[in-house]
Amino acid sequence: MPTHSPATSVHPDAPPSSQVPLVLLAAFSVCLQLLPLLNAEYGYFRDELYYMACAKHLAFGYVDHPPLAPFLLRLVLITLGESVLAIRLLPALAGAATVFLTGSIARRLGGGTFAQSLGALAMAVAPGFLIFCGFYSMNPFESLLWTGCVYVVVRIVQEHEPRLWALVGVLVGIGLLNKHTLIVYAFSLVLALLLTPARRQVLSRWFWLGGALAVLIVLPNVVWQVHNDLASLEFYRNANLLKNIDTSPVEVLLAQVFVMNPLAFPVWFAGLCFFLFSGQGRGLRVLGLTYLFLLATMMWAGSSRPDRMLAAYPMLFAGGGVLIAGFVERRSRWLLQTVVAGVVLVGGVLFAPIALPVLPPGPLAQYAQRLSPPRVEQGATARLPQWFADRFGWEEMAASVAEALDSLPEQKQGQVLLLAENYGEAGALELFGPRYGLPPVISPHNTYHLWSAEHDEAPTYIAIGLPEEELRRIFGEVTPVGVHRCTWCMDYENDLPIYICRDARTPFGDWWPTMKWYGGARKS
């Protein structure tokens, strides 16, 4: 029977501690994400342009992600507007909440102030975490939701309170509405439960109720998928073949060490040891095995991006903080605490310039070349890491297309559709189009392909980024009228030809389905 109040109980060995350091570290995390926005050289990230378009086309699903992130962004657009600061506020707050939860898990594991602070600090300055909480995407919410699941699982084990599985189910369901890949985390947890004494949890009716709640919550997206020919499965298959980079098991592990701060590796490795071998972590071996199953899945897949496991690290940093704090506090306490925290912080400072937009593009390119961060996509080349390069050139692209539009007779400018190759270009033209008087935009890429099918045929199209031979297959007249250039963008977004296309060889309803492109790099 639990000996503490279920709402407040922690590990019986936990010393008294204040949550003030965690609040300060959460505030520090928000500042890390938002202060670099003062550097106006860096604009919207490619995916943000697409998410903003999705937020204006609310649905129960999209080709490449579930509906939660666009729904939340719609609320932001309505209340705060479309500025870069406005749309990055929620990711920054989600990151801060994850940092706070990391320290809170350490507290429940028996850690005092130093253990909690070390775990939270290590998470707050991890390069991968800084990158993916630094722009709007599903990733910050995935980390927060899964860390919340872990916190509740710890409570279930410590308090012998199976009713909390219903809450886990709700969090998993919401997590699946945010990102489909959370299913891998959930399956890893269930498999780990079955292989430990915690397997008795699976026999609880509350465990199955939680599973039913998760299915019920994600059901609208499942219905959308069925109605749209399982579009996301096609997307994931193509992304795996044409976008993700083949990686060996050793490269997978090295990438994890890099993206989570090489100098913080001892902390999260200690966390893994805490759950697998420490007597203090007895009963929570399930969390260590969950991480190992996730890592094994990454290694088996051989092509997953390193950020796919980002949400698994708060629990390891929490456990590592507890284990290391126990070692430090038996020795020269203040000196070792300062050294350990200082090493983690130095690693964060060292890698921050390739995670946050704190340097001008030129110096950043040189700095990134020295550190050599891992690539995340096939064929993606630029002088800057992709998460920075994809913040350049978008408004200039709209201006270039506007010049092409101005070359048409005024009476014909209202009879034009813009045709963009990918969702980044389409999102940029849709966002900045009103500033330049641009017509509607269509694109064959991901959910834009579905939206674009609703447009009526136009006599004239202005195409950007598409191969000329493909356009000539569709149109009888294809005239080059300009080129879009940008200095720091991805190479495949530089020197983009702009064409005026007329005289479609077949009706729109015939040629548009042939252009559909779900996933990574386009097939030739």
N, C-alpha and C positions, 0 to 999 in steps of 0.2 A: 504494500500500500504506500502511496506517496506520503511523505512526511512534510511536504511544503505545499503552500497554496499553488494550484495549477497555473494561476495567472502570473506568479512571480518567482516560482522556484527555480533554483540554479543548482549546479553541481554542489554537493555537500562540502567539498573541499575548497570552494571558491572563497577567497578573502574578500572583505568588504571593499567596494570600489565605487567610484563616481562615474557617471556617464558623461560628464562634462568633456573629457578628452575625446570621446567619440563624436560628440556634437561638433567640437572644434575641427576634428579631422574631416567630418562630413562637409562642414563649411569650407574647409581648405580644398576639398575635392571640387566643389562648385566653382570656387575661384579659379582653380587650375583650368577648368573647362571654358569659363566665360571670359576671363580677362584677356586671353589671346585674341578674342574677337575684335579687340581694339586695333589689331593689325588689318587694315582695310584692303590689303593686297589680295587676301584670300576670300573668295566669295562662296556661293552655294556649292556644295558637293553634288556630284552627278545624281546620286540616289535621292538626295533631298528634292531635286527638281521633279523626279518621278513620283515620290511620295506626296508631294503637293498636288500633283495631277490626280493621283489616286484619291486624295482627300476630297477632291472636287467631284469625284465619280464614286460615291460611296456604294459599296456592295458587300455581300457576304463572303466574297473571295476575289482574288486576283491571280493571274497566271503564276506569279513567282513569290507570293506570300499571302498569308491570311489577312483578315480585315482589321485587326485591332490597331496596328500602328497608324494606318490612314484615318481611322475613326478618331483617335486621340489627336492627331494632327489637325483634323477638321475643327475640333474644339479650339485648338490654338489659333488657327487662322481666323476663326470667328471672333475670338476675344482679344487676341494680341496682335494679329496682323501677320504679314508675310516676311518680315525682316529676318535676317540671319540670326539675330539675337533671340527673337521670339520663338523660332522653330527649334533652337538648340537649348532652350531653357528646360524642357521636359527631360531630354537625355541627361543633362547635367544633374538634375534633381534625382533621376533614377540612379545615376552613378553614385551620388552622395548617399542615397538610401542604402545602396548595396554596401558601401564602405561602413556605414553605421551597423548594418546587419552582420557584417563580418566580425566586427568587434563584439557584437551581442552574442554571436555563436561562441566566441572565445570565452565570454563570461559564463555562459551556460556549461561550458566544458571544464570550468574550474579556474579559469584564468583571472588574474587580477588586472590592475590598471595597465601595467606594462604589457602583459600578454594581449590584452584587447587592443591597445594602441599599436603594437607591433603588427598584428594581423591586419588591422584597418589601414595602417600606413602602407604596408606592402601592397595591398590591393589598390590603394589610391594612386600610387605612382607607377604601377605596372604599365609598360608602354602599350600593350594591346588594349588594356582597359582605357587608357587615356585616348587612344585613337578612336575606339568605337563608342565612347561616350561623348566624343567631340563633334559629332554631327548626328542628324536625325536618321535613325534606322530602327530596326527591330532589336538590335543587339543589347542596348542598355536595359530594355525591358525584360529581355530573356534572362540576363544576369540577375536582375532584381527578383523576378518571379521564382527562378530556381533557387536562389539563396533563401528566399522566403520558405520554399518547400523544405530545404535542409533544416532551417531553424525549427520548423514544426516537427519534422522527423526526430530531431534531437529531443524535443519536448515529449514526444510520444514514448520514446525509449526511457527517458529519465523519470517521467511521471506515470508510466504505465497507463496512459490515457488513450486508448484506441479510437475514441470518438473524434480525435483530431485528424484521423485519416479523411474524414469528410472535407476538412479544410484543405488538406493536401490535394484532394481531387479537384476542388474548385480552383486552386492555384495552377495545377497542371492543365485543366481545361482552358483557363484564361491564357496560360502560356502557349498552348497549341493554337489558340486564336491569334497569337502574336507571331509564332514561328514554328513551322512544322517540325523542325529538327529537334524540338524539345522532346519528341517521342523517344529519341535515342537515350536521353537522360532518364526518362521514366522507365524504359525497359531495362536500362542498366541498374537502376535502383531495385526493381522487382527481382531481377536475377540475383543481385547481391543479397536481398532478403532471403531468397530461397536457399542460399548457400551458407547461411549463418544461423545461429540460434534464434535470430529475430524472425525466422520463417513462421513462427506462430502468429505473427501479425497478419499474415496472409489469410489465416483462418477466421479472422474477425469479420463480422458482418459490416463493420464500419469501414474496413479496407475496401470491400466490394462496393459499398455505397459511394465511397470516394471515387472509385473507378467509374461507376455509373454516372456520377455527376460530371466527371471529366468528359465522358462521351456525350452527354446531353449538351454541355456547353459548346463543344466543338461541332456539334451536329449541323448547324446551319452552313458552316464552311464545307462539310462533307457533301451536303446536298448541292451546294454550288459547284463543287468539283464534278459530281456526277452529271449535273446539267451541262457542264462545259467540257465534257469528254476527258475528264481527269487531266486537265491542262497542266496542273502543277507537276504531275508525274512525268509528263513529257518535258517540262522545263528542267526538272532535276536530272533527268537522264541526259539531256543535251548539255547541261552545265558540267556534268561529270566528264563527258567525253570531250567537250570543246573549250571548256573554260578553266577547270581546275588543273593544277599542275601535278604531274606524277611525282610522288615523294616516297622514298624508302623509309622503313621503320626508324632508322637512325636519324634521318632528316626530320621526321615527324617529331621525335623527342627533342632534337636540337632547336627546332622552331618553337616548341613550347617553352624551352628555357629562355630563348631570346625574347619572345613577346611578353613574357611575364617578368622581365627584368633579370638578367643573368646574376646580378648580385643578390637577388632575393630568392634564388633557387634553393639555398639551404633552408629557407623558411618554409616554402611549400613542400619540399621533400621531407622536412621534419614533420610537417602536418600529415603527410601520407604515413610516415612511420608511427605517428601518434595514434592514428585510427587502426592501423594493422597490428601493432606490436605492443603499444603502451598499456600498462595496467590501468592508467587513468582514463584511457579511451575505451575501456572494456564495455562491451555492449553496443558500441558504435562502429564496429569493424565494417558494418554494412556500407558506411560512407567511403572508407578506403577502397573497398572492392568496387563500389560504384565508379570511382575515378579510374581504377585499373581497367574496368570493362569499357569505359569511354575511350581510354587511351588505346586499348586493343582494337576497338572499332576503327579509330583513326588510322592505325597502322595497317589494318586489314584493308580498308578502303584504298589506301595508297594515293589518294588525290584530294583529300579534304584540306581546306584552308586552316591555318593554325588557330584562327579565332573561333573555330567551331567549339572549342572546349573552354572558352573564356569563363562561362558560368560555373565551371567546376572548381575554380580556384579560391573563391571566398572561404569555403569550408576548409581547404587545405591551409590557407594562410591563418585561419582561426586556430586550427589544431597545432600548426607550427608555432604560433605565438605562445600557446600554452606550454608546449614542450620546451621551447627555448627559454621561456621565462623561468621555468622550474630549474633549469640548469644554471642560468645566470644568477638567480636569487640565492643559490647555495654558495656563491663565490663573491668576488668583489662587485657588489650589486650595481652601484651607480656607474662605475667605470664601464663595465661590460654592457649594461643597458645602453649607455651612450654610444659605444662602439657599434653594437649590433644595429640599433636604429639608424646610426649615421651611415653605415655601409649600405643599408637599404635605400636611404634617402639619396646618397651619392649616385647609386645606380639609377634612381629616378631622374635626377638632374642630368646625368650623362645621356640618357636616352630620350628625355623630354623633347629636345629639338626635332627628333624624327617622329614624334607622336603629336605634338601640338604646334600650331602655326606661330612660333615665336621668332623665327628667323626670316629675313627676306629670302626670296627664292634662290638667288645666286649662292649666298653662303650656305643655305640649306642643302642645295645640290651637292656642294663639296663635302659637307658634313655627312650626308647620307651615303656618299660614295665610300667614306672611310669606315662607317659602321656596317654597311652592306646588309640592310634589313631584308628578310625573305620576300620574294615575289609572291603575289597571291593569285595571279591569273596567267594563263597561257598568252603569249604574244603581247603582253602588256608592257610596253617600254616607254620610258620617259626619263628626263634628267632628275626629276623629283620622284619620291615614292608616290604610288598611285593615289593614296588617300589625300595627297596634296595636289598632285597634277590635275586631278579631276575637279578642282575648284577654280580653274582658270578658263577663260575664253568664252563663257556662255553668253553674256550680254553682247560681246563683240560679234558673236555668231548671228544674233538677232539683227544687229546693225548691217552685217554683210548681206543677209537675206533681204533686208529692207531695200538695199541698193538694187538688188536684182528685181524686186517688185517695182521700184520706181522706173526701171527701164521699159516697163510695159505701158501701153497707152492708158491714160487715166480711166477711160470708160471700160477697160477690161480688167482693172485691178480688183474689182469686186467679184470676179468670176474665177478666182484662183484658190487652190488648196496648196498648202505647204506639205511636202513629203520628206520626212526626216528618216534617216537610217535606223537610229536607235532611240531608246527612251530618254537618254540624257539630252540629246539634241532636240527631241520633240518637247520635253519638259521645259527646256530653255526657251524655245520659241513660243511655247504657250504662256510662260511666266512673263517674259519680256516683250512679247508681241504687242500688247496694248500700248506700250511706250512708242512703238515704231509703226503703229497702224497695220500690223500684219494680219492676214486672213487666218482661218482655222488651220490646224496642223493635224496630219495623220502620220502614222508610223506602223511598220509591220512588226515591231518588236514587243514581245510580251503582251501585257494587257492593252497596250495601245492598239494592237491589232484588232482586238474585240471592239474597242470604242470606235475605231476608224471605220469599221464595217457599217456603222450606222449613218455615215455621211453619204450625201448624194454625190453623184459623179460631177466633176468639174471639167470645163473645156480646157483649162490650163493648170499645170502643176509646176511649182518651183521645188525642185528636188535638191537636197544637200546630203552628201556623204555616200550616196548609193553609187555602185559601179555603173559606168556608162553603158557597158554591154547589157546589163540587166534592164536599164531604162529603155534601150533600143529594142529589146525584146517585147516591151509593152507598148511603147509609143512610136508613132511614125515620124515624129519630129522631136529631136533632142538637141538643144542649142546651149553650149557652155556660155555662161554670162558672168562668171566670177569665181573667186577662190577665197575661202575663209582661212586665215592664218592666225596662229597664236603662239606665243613664245614658250610658255611653261606648261602647256596642257599635255595630255597623253599624245604620243606620236600619231595614233590613229585618228585624233581629232584635229590634227594640223594639216594644212594644205588640202582642205576639203573642197572638191569642185562643186559648183552650184550650176544647175541646169534649168532651163525653161523647157517643159515637155508638153507636147500637144498631140492631138490625133491618136488617141488610144486605139489600139488594133482590135480590142474586144471590149465589151461593156465592163464597167467597174466590178460588178458582181462576179465576173469570170476571172479577171486577172488578180483581184485583190487576195483571194484565198491562196494563190500560188506564192505569195510573198511572205506568208506567215513565218515568223522567226521567234521561237521560244528557246531561251537559254543563252549560251555563251557565244563564242565567235561564230560569225555567219559562215555557212557552208558555201563554197564557191560553186 
